[in-house]
Amino acid sequence: MLAVSGLVASAADSTKTNPKCYSKPVSCGLCTFLLAIGLLTMPATARCGTIFVTNAELTGTVGKYTTSGATVNPALISGLNGPLGIAVSGGNLFVTNLLTNTIGKYTTSGATVNPALISGLNGPTGIAVSAGNLFVTNFFTNTIGEYTTSGATVNPALISVVDPTGIAVSGGNLFVSSFSTNRIGEYTTSGATVNLALISGLNGPLGLAVSGEDLFVANFNGGVPGGGTIGKYTTSGATVNPALISGLTHPDFLAVAVPDASSSWTLLLLGLMATLGLRVMLRQPA
């Protein structure tokens, strides 16, 4: 089975070749590839785009697909080393390489900008981008590092978190999952602690995502088949439903994306992988 560790969707690329993408009605899911993964909810109208997927366990590649399911290039970027987290900013992709402790920078057309834009990390897993800065979880040093998208170090230990895995950004705040302490902490993007245990009592939290005032958390639950859940909480820490989705196996990373105010559809992608997991982010054009 294909081990997918990260995924990022960009709606910008497809408009260059298909300007009707943004109003084209659809009657099926987002794409064949994503439907095969498992969980997808979407109304009748969706926007086209490009999907980038990291394949960590076997191939060390980033694949490129359209949101209608067509394969553009299954190995757009190759030669990676345990690629996990992936983020997009402008026309660039940023990929965490777990085995080489680096973050590589590539264009969305597959050209290598710098395969080790940032090096000397310690177990980089999650990555988020906000206002020209990258925030990276270092699992083995219990830190969140901040870097510019050009590779400059802002602060390699901006925040100290025990066993950080997933990371999401909303406005001026970061939400970070702490795997072994079973909690989600909230911090400012300048590194100040807002609430060390905004949400607690989780079960091996890994990926998380923010949509509006909602915070979604993947609970690994020891990898017990069918024991994984997705919990829903508010960004202020209130519990909405601790098992919004249940019966999952290894739900590692996730994201929820609502494109903009003019479109009401919502995309929900959850990893059902035997090993590394799934992470999704969505970027709309300016």
Secondary structure, DSSP 4 states (H G I P E B T S, - for coil): ---EEEEEEESTGGGGT-GGGGG-B-SS-S-HHHHHHS-----SB----EEEEEETTTT-EEEEEETTS-EEEEEEE---SSEEEEEEETTEEEEEETTTTEEEEEETTS-EEEEEEE---SSEEEEEEETTEEEEEETTTTEEEEEETTS-EEEEEEEE-SSEEEEEEETTEEEEEETTTTEEEEEETTS-EEEEEEE-S-SSEEEEEEETTEEEEEE-GGG-TT-EEEEEEETTS-EEEEEEEEEES----EEEE---TT----EEEE---SSS-----EE---
